[in-house]
């Protein structure tokens, strides 16, 4: 059975597929898919030494329409110890996404890691309202204001059709789940689309189940911050942050 996919490659462009729809606007692309596409493009670039992605920052410059996106990749620095890549996704004359990936050389150094902040996932308790995701929710949820945590898995999903999902793509996808795991406001009365995703990693995770343990905050000025701790079955491995734009729904 063929996997579902967010995008289909057409030459140098990536066309959104049926499941790539924003929960806030059915004419826009999903931020989860956009993050995955950026991670996919990072995976197509080479390095001059063995490296790992230490930071990934994605700025979403506006609602991304349901049209093919054309990437532009620029190496800001391409050394043996550090590599900085810029990726811009455009359609026509407009740029909709700008991302940077910081890679650092891989070397054996002392370990100082954090244990899991939540219990291990129970696959039997996992549910999914969408065909491409399963979640074991431990606390909070999309309709419950306050902190939350869940284990997430993406069965039968490719970011780009015909390309098996990579570990970095999986991390990018789950990092966009923060705002829906620990909402600042009720989704019945407000939308809270994120404007960016910033991910810091100590390592890449193991396995398909990823933990996202989330708290959010706002000073009541129309935006908010979402702070997510990321883990796998071996422990915590990174952080993700989102800036969310709070907008009251029409009455």
C-alpha atoms as an extended CHARMM CRD file, in Angstrom:
* protein
*
       251  EXT
         1         1  UNK       CA              0.0000000000        0.0000000000        0.0000000000  PROA      1               0.0000000000
         2         2  UNK       CA              1.3930000000        3.3870000000       -1.0050000000  PROA      2               0.0000000000
         3         3  UNK       CA              2.1070000000        5.8730000000        1.7750000000  PROA      3               0.0000000000
         4         4  UNK       CA              0.2700000000        9.1590000000        2.0690000000  PROA      4               0.0000000000
         5         5  UNK       CA              2.4320000000       12.2240000000        1.3530000000  PROA      5               0.0000000000
         6         6  UNK       CA              2.3880000000       15.9700000000        1.9180000000  PROA      6               0.0000000000
         7         7  UNK       CA              4.1540000000       16.7960000000       -1.3680000000  PROA      7               0.0000000000
         8         8  UNK       CA              4.8620000000       15.4090000000       -4.7940000000  PROA      8               0.0000000000
         9         9  UNK       CA              8.0620000000       16.4390000000       -6.5780000000  PROA      9               0.0000000000
        10        10  UNK       CA              7.7080000000       17.9000000000      -10.0640000000  PROA      10              0.0000000000
        11        11  UNK       CA             11.1950000000       18.7110000000      -11.2720000000  PROA      11              0.0000000000
        12        12  UNK       CA             12.5540000000       21.3950000000       -8.9240000000  PROA      12              0.0000000000
        13        13  UNK       CA              9.1490000000       22.1850000000       -7.4240000000  PROA      13              0.0000000000
        14        14  UNK       CA              7.0690000000       20.5220000000       -4.7120000000  PROA      14              0.0000000000
        15        15  UNK       CA              3.3020000000       20.4250000000       -5.2030000000  PROA      15              0.0000000000
        16        16  UNK       CA              1.0560000000       20.0810000000       -2.1260000000  PROA      16              0.0000000000
        17        17  UNK       CA             -1.0820000000       16.9390000000       -2.0190000000  PROA      17              0.0000000000
        18        18  UNK       CA             -4.5730000000       16.4120000000       -0.6510000000  PROA      18              0.0000000000
        19        19  UNK       CA             -3.6420000000       15.9240000000        3.0240000000  PROA      19              0.0000000000
        20        20  UNK       CA             -1.5320000000       19.1030000000        3.1100000000  PROA      20              0.0000000000
        21        21  UNK       CA             -4.2160000000       21.4800000000        4.3840000000  PROA      21              0.0000000000
        22        22  UNK       CA             -3.9320000000       24.0190000000        7.2110000000  PROA      22              0.0000000000
        23        23  UNK       CA             -6.3290000000       23.5370000000       10.1380000000  PROA      23              0.0000000000
        24        24  UNK       CA             -6.8380000000       27.3140000000       10.1170000000  PROA      24              0.0000000000
        25        25  UNK       CA             -7.4750000000       27.8870000000        6.3840000000  PROA      25              0.0000000000
        26        26  UNK       CA             -8.3670000000       25.2070000000        3.8320000000  PROA      26              0.0000000000
        27        27  UNK       CA             -6.7290000000       27.2670000000        1.0780000000  PROA      27              0.0000000000
        28        28  UNK       CA             -3.3480000000       27.2560000000        2.8640000000  PROA      28              0.0000000000
        29        29  UNK       CA             -0.6800000000       24.6170000000        3.4460000000  PROA      29              0.0000000000
        30        30  UNK       CA             -0.1620000000       22.9660000000        6.8120000000  PROA      30              0.0000000000
        31        31  UNK       CA              2.7560000000       24.2000000000        8.9370000000  PROA      31              0.0000000000
        32        32  UNK       CA              3.5890000000       20.5820000000        9.8000000000  PROA      32              0.0000000000
        33        33  UNK       CA              4.0840000000       19.8070000000        6.1040000000  PROA      33              0.0000000000
        34        34  UNK       CA              6.1510000000       22.9450000000        5.5370000000  PROA      34              0.0000000000
        35        35  UNK       CA              8.4950000000       22.0280000000        8.3860000000  PROA      35              0.0000000000
        36        36  UNK       CA              8.8610000000       18.5410000000        6.9540000000  PROA      36              0.0000000000
        37        37  UNK       CA              9.6930000000       19.8770000000        3.4910000000  PROA      37              0.0000000000
        38        38  UNK       CA             12.4290000000       22.0980000000        4.9100000000  PROA      38              0.0000000000
        39        39  UNK       CA             13.9190000000       19.0960000000        6.7240000000  PROA      39              0.0000000000
        40        40  UNK       CA             13.6770000000       17.0470000000        3.5240000000  PROA      40              0.0000000000
        41        41  UNK       CA             15.6430000000       19.6820000000        1.6130000000  PROA      41              0.0000000000
        42        42  UNK       CA             18.3180000000       19.7850000000        4.3220000000  PROA      42              0.0000000000
        43        43  UNK       CA             18.7290000000       16.0580000000        3.8480000000  PROA      43              0.0000000000
        44        44  UNK       CA             19.5350000000       16.5770000000        0.1510000000  PROA      44              0.0000000000
        45        45  UNK       CA             22.5700000000       18.7690000000        0.9160000000  PROA      45              0.0000000000
        46        46  UNK       CA             26.0410000000       17.3250000000        1.4560000000  PROA      46              0.0000000000
        47        47  UNK       CA             28.6600000000       18.1040000000        4.0960000000  PROA      47              0.0000000000
        48        48  UNK       CA             32.4540000000       18.1980000000        3.9570000000  PROA      48              0.0000000000
        49        49  UNK       CA             32.6700000000       16.1900000000        7.2260000000  PROA      49              0.0000000000
        50        50  UNK       CA             30.3610000000       14.0640000000        9.3880000000  PROA      50              0.0000000000
        51        51  UNK       CA             27.8650000000       16.4830000000       10.9470000000  PROA      51              0.0000000000
        52        52  UNK       CA             24.5770000000       16.6000000000       12.7890000000  PROA      52              0.0000000000
        53        53  UNK       CA             21.8350000000       19.2440000000       12.6800000000  PROA      53              0.0000000000
        54        54  UNK       CA             22.1740000000       21.2190000000       15.9120000000  PROA      54              0.0000000000
        55        55  UNK       CA             19.5850000000       23.9100000000       15.1190000000  PROA      55              0.0000000000
        56        56  UNK       CA             16.7780000000       24.4080000000       12.6360000000  PROA      56              0.0000000000
        57        57  UNK       CA             14.8640000000       27.6860000000       12.4260000000  PROA      57              0.0000000000
        58        58  UNK       CA             11.8420000000       28.1020000000       10.1450000000  PROA      58              0.0000000000
        59        59  UNK       CA             10.1450000000       31.4690000000        9.6010000000  PROA      59              0.0000000000
        60        60  UNK       CA              6.6920000000       31.3010000000        7.9820000000  PROA      60              0.0000000000
        61        61  UNK       CA              6.2530000000       34.6470000000        6.2440000000  PROA      61              0.0000000000
        62        62  UNK       CA              2.5280000000       34.3680000000        5.6040000000  PROA      62              0.0000000000
        63        63  UNK       CA             -0.1760000000       31.8480000000        4.7780000000  PROA      63              0.0000000000
        64        64  UNK       CA              1.3250000000       29.5220000000        2.2010000000  PROA      64              0.0000000000
        65        65  UNK       CA             -1.1880000000       28.9710000000       -0.6240000000  PROA      65              0.0000000000
        66        66  UNK       CA             -2.0290000000       25.6050000000       -2.1640000000  PROA      66              0.0000000000
        67        67  UNK       CA              0.4650000000       26.0040000000       -5.0070000000  PROA      67              0.0000000000
        68        68  UNK       CA              3.8030000000       24.3030000000       -5.8390000000  PROA      68              0.0000000000
        69        69  UNK       CA              6.8030000000       25.6650000000       -3.9430000000  PROA      69              0.0000000000
        70        70  UNK       CA             10.2240000000       26.2210000000       -5.4810000000  PROA      70              0.0000000000
        71        71  UNK       CA             13.2140000000       25.9990000000       -3.1020000000  PROA      71              0.0000000000
        72        72  UNK       CA             16.3960000000       28.0380000000       -3.2040000000  PROA      72              0.0000000000
        73        73  UNK       CA             19.3230000000       26.6690000000       -1.1790000000  PROA      73              0.0000000000
        74        74  UNK       CA             22.2600000000       28.8440000000       -0.1970000000  PROA      74              0.0000000000
        75        75  UNK       CA             25.3490000000       27.8010000000        1.7750000000  PROA      75              0.0000000000
        76        76  UNK       CA             26.0960000000       30.7490000000        4.0730000000  PROA      76              0.0000000000
        77        77  UNK       CA             29.0340000000       28.8630000000        5.5550000000  PROA      77              0.0000000000
        78        78  UNK       CA             30.3360000000       25.4980000000        4.4170000000  PROA      78              0.0000000000
        79        79  UNK       CA             33.2300000000       24.4530000000        6.6440000000  PROA      79              0.0000000000
        80        80  UNK       CA             34.4720000000       21.2200000000        8.1590000000  PROA      80              0.0000000000
        81        81  UNK       CA             33.3760000000       22.2190000000       11.6900000000  PROA      81              0.0000000000
        82        82  UNK       CA             30.2570000000       24.3000000000       11.0380000000  PROA      82              0.0000000000
        83        83  UNK       CA             27.8310000000       24.5040000000        8.1440000000  PROA      83              0.0000000000
        84        84  UNK       CA             25.0230000000       27.0630000000        7.8700000000  PROA      84              0.0000000000
        85        85  UNK       CA             22.3940000000       26.5410000000        5.1790000000  PROA      85              0.0000000000
        86        86  UNK       CA             19.6300000000       28.9290000000        4.1300000000  PROA      86              0.0000000000
        87        87  UNK       CA             16.4910000000       27.5900000000        2.4410000000  PROA      87              0.0000000000
        88        88  UNK       CA             13.8340000000       29.8300000000        0.8860000000  PROA      88              0.0000000000
        89        89  UNK       CA             10.5190000000       28.4660000000       -0.4130000000  PROA      89              0.0000000000
        90        90  UNK       CA              8.8330000000       30.6210000000       -3.0180000000  PROA      90              0.0000000000
        91        91  UNK       CA              5.9010000000       30.6570000000       -5.4150000000  PROA      91              0.0000000000
        92        92  UNK       CA              5.9840000000       33.1590000000       -8.2380000000  PROA      92              0.0000000000
        93        93  UNK       CA              7.6680000000       36.3490000000       -7.0830000000  PROA      93              0.0000000000
        94        94  UNK       CA              6.8930000000       35.8590000000       -3.3870000000  PROA      94              0.0000000000
        95        95  UNK       CA              8.9070000000       34.0700000000       -0.7100000000  PROA      95              0.0000000000
        96        96  UNK       CA              6.6930000000       32.3150000000        1.8480000000  PROA      96              0.0000000000
        97        97  UNK       CA              9.2190000000       30.4720000000        4.0390000000  PROA      97              0.0000000000
        98        98  UNK       CA             12.7890000000       31.2160000000        5.0940000000  PROA      98              0.0000000000
        99        99  UNK       CA             14.7560000000       28.6580000000        7.0890000000  PROA      99              0.0000000000
       100       100  UNK       CA             18.3020000000       28.1770000000        8.3290000000  PROA      100             0.0000000000
       101       101  UNK       CA             19.9520000000       24.9650000000        9.4400000000  PROA      101             0.0000000000
       102       102  UNK       CA             23.0870000000       24.9270000000       11.5690000000  PROA      102             0.0000000000
       103       103  UNK       CA             25.1330000000       21.7500000000       11.3780000000  PROA      103             0.0000000000
       104       104  UNK       CA             28.0600000000       21.0000000000       13.6950000000  PROA      104             0.0000000000
       105       105  UNK       CA             30.7980000000       18.4350000000       13.2230000000  PROA      105             0.0000000000
       106       106  UNK       CA             30.2460000000       15.1250000000       14.9970000000  PROA      106             0.0000000000
       107       107  UNK       CA             32.8820000000       14.1950000000       17.5840000000  PROA      107             0.0000000000
       108       108  UNK       CA             32.9350000000       11.9370000000       20.6600000000  PROA      108             0.0000000000
       109       109  UNK       CA             32.5080000000       14.1290000000       23.7620000000  PROA      109             0.0000000000
       110       110  UNK       CA             31.1740000000       13.6700000000       27.3380000000  PROA      110             0.0000000000
       111       111  UNK       CA             27.4650000000       12.8720000000       27.6630000000  PROA      111             0.0000000000
       112       112  UNK       CA             25.1540000000       14.8910000000       29.8930000000  PROA      112             0.0000000000
       113       113  UNK       CA             21.6220000000       13.9360000000       28.9520000000  PROA      113             0.0000000000
       114       114  UNK       CA             18.1830000000       14.3340000000       30.5070000000  PROA      114             0.0000000000
       115       115  UNK       CA             15.8830000000       11.3980000000       31.3680000000  PROA      115             0.0000000000
       116       116  UNK       CA             12.3380000000       11.2190000000       30.0590000000  PROA      116             0.0000000000
       117       117  UNK       CA              9.9650000000       13.7570000000       31.5520000000  PROA      117             0.0000000000
       118       118  UNK       CA              6.9310000000       11.5310000000       30.8910000000  PROA      118             0.0000000000
       119       119  UNK       CA              6.0850000000        7.7940000000       30.8710000000  PROA      119             0.0000000000
       120       120  UNK       CA              6.7980000000        5.6810000000       27.8040000000  PROA      120             0.0000000000
       121       121  UNK       CA              4.1180000000        5.4870000000       25.0880000000  PROA      121             0.0000000000
       122       122  UNK       CA              1.3910000000        2.8950000000       25.1090000000  PROA      122             0.0000000000
       123       123  UNK       CA              0.6230000000        2.0790000000       21.4500000000  PROA      123             0.0000000000
       124       124  UNK       CA             -2.6430000000        0.4280000000       22.4880000000  PROA      124             0.0000000000
       125       125  UNK       CA             -3.8420000000        3.7840000000       23.8720000000  PROA      125             0.0000000000
       126       126  UNK       CA             -2.8580000000        5.7620000000       20.7660000000  PROA      126             0.0000000000
       127       127  UNK       CA             -5.5260000000        7.4640000000       18.6660000000  PROA      127             0.0000000000
       128       128  UNK       CA             -5.5150000000        9.5460000000       15.5110000000  PROA      128             0.0000000000
       129       129  UNK       CA             -8.1470000000       11.8620000000       14.0490000000  PROA      129             0.0000000000
       130       130  UNK       CA             -6.0960000000       11.9730000000       10.8240000000  PROA      130             0.0000000000
       131       131  UNK       CA             -4.9770000000        8.9220000000        8.8400000000  PROA      131             0.0000000000
       132       132  UNK       CA             -1.2870000000        9.8570000000        8.9370000000  PROA      132             0.0000000000
       133       133  UNK       CA             -0.7470000000       10.4010000000       12.6620000000  PROA      133             0.0000000000
       134       134  UNK       CA             -1.2540000000        8.4330000000       15.9120000000  PROA      134             0.0000000000
       135       135  UNK       CA             -1.0110000000       10.0820000000       19.3300000000  PROA      135             0.0000000000
       136       136  UNK       CA             -0.9180000000        8.8060000000       22.8880000000  PROA      136             0.0000000000
       137       137  UNK       CA             -1.9720000000       11.9030000000       24.8350000000  PROA      137             0.0000000000
       138       138  UNK       CA             -0.6940000000       12.0360000000       28.4110000000  PROA      138             0.0000000000
       139       139  UNK       CA             -1.9190000000       15.5120000000       29.3970000000  PROA      139             0.0000000000
       140       140  UNK       CA             -3.7800000000       18.4290000000       27.8630000000  PROA      140             0.0000000000
       141       141  UNK       CA             -5.0710000000       18.4590000000       24.3080000000  PROA      141             0.0000000000
       142       142  UNK       CA             -6.2200000000       20.6940000000       21.4710000000  PROA      142             0.0000000000
       143       143  UNK       CA             -9.3730000000       21.8690000000       23.2670000000  PROA      143             0.0000000000
       144       144  UNK       CA             -7.8310000000       22.1020000000       26.7640000000  PROA      144             0.0000000000
       145       145  UNK       CA             -6.0040000000       25.3210000000       27.6890000000  PROA      145             0.0000000000
       146       146  UNK       CA             -2.7730000000       24.7440000000       29.6110000000  PROA      146             0.0000000000
       147       147  UNK       CA              0.2780000000       22.4570000000       29.5390000000  PROA      147             0.0000000000
       148       148  UNK       CA              0.1610000000       19.1820000000       27.6630000000  PROA      148             0.0000000000
       149       149  UNK       CA              2.2030000000       16.1930000000       26.5690000000  PROA      149             0.0000000000
       150       150  UNK       CA              1.8180000000       13.4220000000       24.0130000000  PROA      150             0.0000000000
       151       151  UNK       CA              3.6910000000       10.7400000000       22.1410000000  PROA      151             0.0000000000
       152       152  UNK       CA              3.3720000000       11.0500000000       18.3670000000  PROA      152             0.0000000000
       153       153  UNK       CA              3.9190000000        8.5970000000       15.5300000000  PROA      153             0.0000000000
       154       154  UNK       CA              3.5420000000        9.0810000000       11.7500000000  PROA      154             0.0000000000
       155       155  UNK       CA              2.6280000000        5.6720000000       10.2720000000  PROA      155             0.0000000000
       156       156  UNK       CA              2.4220000000        5.3290000000        6.4900000000  PROA      156             0.0000000000
       157       157  UNK       CA              3.4950000000        8.9250000000        5.7870000000  PROA      157             0.0000000000
       158       158  UNK       CA              6.1090000000       10.4390000000        3.4730000000  PROA      158             0.0000000000
       159       159  UNK       CA              6.9020000000       14.1430000000        3.4460000000  PROA      159             0.0000000000
       160       160  UNK       CA              7.6650000000       13.8360000000       -0.2830000000  PROA      160             0.0000000000
       161       161  UNK       CA              5.9860000000       10.9940000000       -2.1610000000  PROA      161             0.0000000000
       162       162  UNK       CA              8.3200000000        8.1060000000       -2.8410000000  PROA      162             0.0000000000
       163       163  UNK       CA             10.9310000000        9.1970000000       -0.2730000000  PROA      163             0.0000000000
       164       164  UNK       CA             10.9250000000        7.3490000000        3.0500000000  PROA      164             0.0000000000
       165       165  UNK       CA             10.6500000000        9.7310000000        6.0000000000  PROA      165             0.0000000000
       166       166  UNK       CA             13.9980000000       10.6220000000        7.5720000000  PROA      166             0.0000000000
       167       167  UNK       CA             14.6360000000       11.1150000000       11.2660000000  PROA      167             0.0000000000
       168       168  UNK       CA             15.1260000000       14.8750000000       10.8680000000  PROA      168             0.0000000000
       169       169  UNK       CA             11.8500000000       15.1180000000        8.9540000000  PROA      169             0.0000000000
       170       170  UNK       CA             10.0920000000       13.2880000000       11.8050000000  PROA      170             0.0000000000
       171       171  UNK       CA             11.5430000000       15.7300000000       14.3560000000  PROA      171             0.0000000000
       172       172  UNK       CA             10.4760000000       18.7280000000       12.2450000000  PROA      172             0.0000000000
       173       173  UNK       CA              6.9250000000       17.3950000000       11.9700000000  PROA      173             0.0000000000
       174       174  UNK       CA              6.4610000000       16.7400000000       15.6800000000  PROA      174             0.0000000000
       175       175  UNK       CA              7.9420000000       20.1410000000       16.6070000000  PROA      175             0.0000000000
       176       176  UNK       CA              4.9070000000       21.8030000000       15.0240000000  PROA      176             0.0000000000
       177       177  UNK       CA              2.5630000000       19.9320000000       17.3840000000  PROA      177             0.0000000000
       178       178  UNK       CA              3.4370000000       22.1580000000       20.3470000000  PROA      178             0.0000000000
       179       179  UNK       CA              0.7830000000       24.8370000000       19.9510000000  PROA      179             0.0000000000
       180       180  UNK       CA             -1.9750000000       22.2250000000       19.6000000000  PROA      180             0.0000000000
       181       181  UNK       CA             -0.7060000000       20.1970000000       22.5590000000  PROA      181             0.0000000000
       182       182  UNK       CA             -0.7070000000       23.1260000000       25.0280000000  PROA      182             0.0000000000
       183       183  UNK       CA             -3.1180000000       25.7530000000       23.6440000000  PROA      183             0.0000000000
       184       184  UNK       CA             -3.0470000000       29.2700000000       25.0340000000  PROA      184             0.0000000000
       185       185  UNK       CA             -6.6930000000       29.8930000000       24.1030000000  PROA      185             0.0000000000
       186       186  UNK       CA             -9.8110000000       27.9810000000       23.1060000000  PROA      186             0.0000000000
       187       187  UNK       CA             -9.7370000000       26.9490000000       19.4240000000  PROA      187             0.0000000000
       188       188  UNK       CA            -13.4920000000       27.5140000000       19.3650000000  PROA      188             0.0000000000
       189       189  UNK       CA            -13.0150000000       31.2620000000       19.8220000000  PROA      189             0.0000000000
       190       190  UNK       CA             -9.4510000000       31.8190000000       18.5910000000  PROA      190             0.0000000000
       191       191  UNK       CA             -6.9880000000       30.7100000000       15.9510000000  PROA      191             0.0000000000
       192       192  UNK       CA             -3.3500000000       30.3420000000       17.0040000000  PROA      192             0.0000000000
       193       193  UNK       CA             -1.2860000000       29.6520000000       13.9080000000  PROA      193             0.0000000000
       194       194  UNK       CA              2.4490000000       29.6520000000       14.5020000000  PROA      194             0.0000000000
       195       195  UNK       CA              4.7420000000       32.1320000000       12.7730000000  PROA      195             0.0000000000
       196       196  UNK       CA              7.9240000000       30.1260000000       13.2350000000  PROA      196             0.0000000000
       197       197  UNK       CA              9.5230000000       26.9540000000       14.5550000000  PROA      197             0.0000000000
       198       198  UNK       CA             12.9560000000       26.9000000000       16.1750000000  PROA      198             0.0000000000
       199       199  UNK       CA             14.4350000000       23.4960000000       17.0390000000  PROA      199             0.0000000000
       200       200  UNK       CA             17.6080000000       22.7910000000       19.0320000000  PROA      200             0.0000000000
       201       201  UNK       CA             18.8850000000       19.1960000000       19.0780000000  PROA      201             0.0000000000
       202       202  UNK       CA             21.5580000000       17.4360000000       21.1020000000  PROA      202             0.0000000000
       203       203  UNK       CA             21.0960000000       14.3700000000       18.8880000000  PROA      203             0.0000000000
       204       204  UNK       CA             18.6830000000       12.7650000000       16.4760000000  PROA      204             0.0000000000
       205       205  UNK       CA             16.0800000000       10.4880000000       18.0810000000  PROA      205             0.0000000000
       206       206  UNK       CA             15.7010000000        6.7270000000       17.9010000000  PROA      206             0.0000000000
       207       207  UNK       CA             12.5140000000        4.9760000000       16.8350000000  PROA      207             0.0000000000
       208       208  UNK       CA              9.2030000000        6.2080000000       15.4440000000  PROA      208             0.0000000000
       209       209  UNK       CA              7.5600000000        7.3800000000       18.6860000000  PROA      209             0.0000000000
       210       210  UNK       CA              8.4960000000       10.9450000000       19.7040000000  PROA      210             0.0000000000
       211       211  UNK       CA              7.5010000000       12.7460000000       22.9040000000  PROA      211             0.0000000000
       212       212  UNK       CA              6.5150000000       16.3990000000       22.9650000000  PROA      212             0.0000000000
       213       213  UNK       CA              6.1130000000       17.8960000000       26.4750000000  PROA      213             0.0000000000
       214       214  UNK       CA              4.7550000000       21.4410000000       26.1980000000  PROA      214             0.0000000000
       215       215  UNK       CA              4.0290000000       24.6610000000       28.1000000000  PROA      215             0.0000000000
       216       216  UNK       CA              2.8470000000       27.9510000000       26.6010000000  PROA      216             0.0000000000
       217       217  UNK       CA              2.7810000000       31.5680000000       27.7480000000  PROA      217             0.0000000000
       218       218  UNK       CA              1.4530000000       34.9490000000       26.6580000000  PROA      218             0.0000000000
       219       219  UNK       CA              1.3620000000       38.4880000000       28.0300000000  PROA      219             0.0000000000
       220       220  UNK       CA             -1.9950000000       39.2110000000       26.4110000000  PROA      220             0.0000000000
       221       221  UNK       CA             -0.6140000000       41.2860000000       23.5400000000  PROA      221             0.0000000000
       222       222  UNK       CA             -1.8150000000       39.2060000000       20.5910000000  PROA      222             0.0000000000
       223       223  UNK       CA              0.9650000000       36.6410000000       20.4170000000  PROA      223             0.0000000000
       224       224  UNK       CA              2.3880000000       33.8660000000       22.5340000000  PROA      224             0.0000000000
       225       225  UNK       CA              5.3010000000       31.5010000000       23.0000000000  PROA      225             0.0000000000
       226       226  UNK       CA              5.1950000000       27.7050000000       22.9750000000  PROA      226             0.0000000000
       227       227  UNK       CA              8.0450000000       25.7880000000       24.6200000000  PROA      227             0.0000000000
       228       228  UNK       CA              8.3400000000       22.0790000000       23.8080000000  PROA      228             0.0000000000
       229       229  UNK       CA             10.7510000000       19.5150000000       25.1940000000  PROA      229             0.0000000000
       230       230  UNK       CA             11.4350000000       16.6700000000       22.7830000000  PROA      230             0.0000000000
       231       231  UNK       CA             12.1420000000       13.0660000000       23.7240000000  PROA      231             0.0000000000
       232       232  UNK       CA             12.2470000000        9.4710000000       22.5310000000  PROA      232             0.0000000000
       233       233  UNK       CA             12.2970000000        6.1190000000       24.3160000000  PROA      233             0.0000000000
       234       234  UNK       CA             15.9390000000        6.7370000000       25.3330000000  PROA      234             0.0000000000
       235       235  UNK       CA             15.3980000000       10.1670000000       26.9400000000  PROA      235             0.0000000000
       236       236  UNK       CA             15.1500000000       13.8530000000       26.0780000000  PROA      236             0.0000000000
       237       237  UNK       CA             17.0990000000       15.1120000000       23.0850000000  PROA      237             0.0000000000
       238       238  UNK       CA             16.0640000000       18.6860000000       22.3230000000  PROA      238             0.0000000000
       239       239  UNK       CA             13.7490000000       21.6780000000       22.5020000000  PROA      239             0.0000000000
       240       240  UNK       CA             11.3590000000       23.3270000000       20.0500000000  PROA      240             0.0000000000
       241       241  UNK       CA              9.8560000000       26.7980000000       20.2690000000  PROA      241             0.0000000000
       242       242  UNK       CA              7.0240000000       28.4640000000       18.3710000000  PROA      242             0.0000000000
       243       243  UNK       CA              5.7140000000       32.0200000000       18.1630000000  PROA      243             0.0000000000
       244       244  UNK       CA              1.9420000000       31.8840000000       17.7690000000  PROA      244             0.0000000000
       245       245  UNK       CA             -0.2950000000       34.6080000000       16.3380000000  PROA      245             0.0000000000
       246       246  UNK       CA             -3.5460000000       34.8610000000       18.3150000000  PROA      246             0.0000000000
       247       247  UNK       CA             -6.5490000000       35.9760000000       16.2740000000  PROA      247             0.0000000000
       248       248  UNK       CA            -10.1670000000       36.0360000000       17.4540000000  PROA      248             0.0000000000
       249       249  UNK       CA            -12.5050000000       34.0630000000       15.2410000000  PROA      249             0.0000000000
       250       250  UNK       CA            -15.4420000000       35.9590000000       13.6520000000  PROA      250             0.0000000000
       251       251  UNK       CA            -18.5890000000       35.7030000000       15.7670000000  PROA      251             0.0000000000
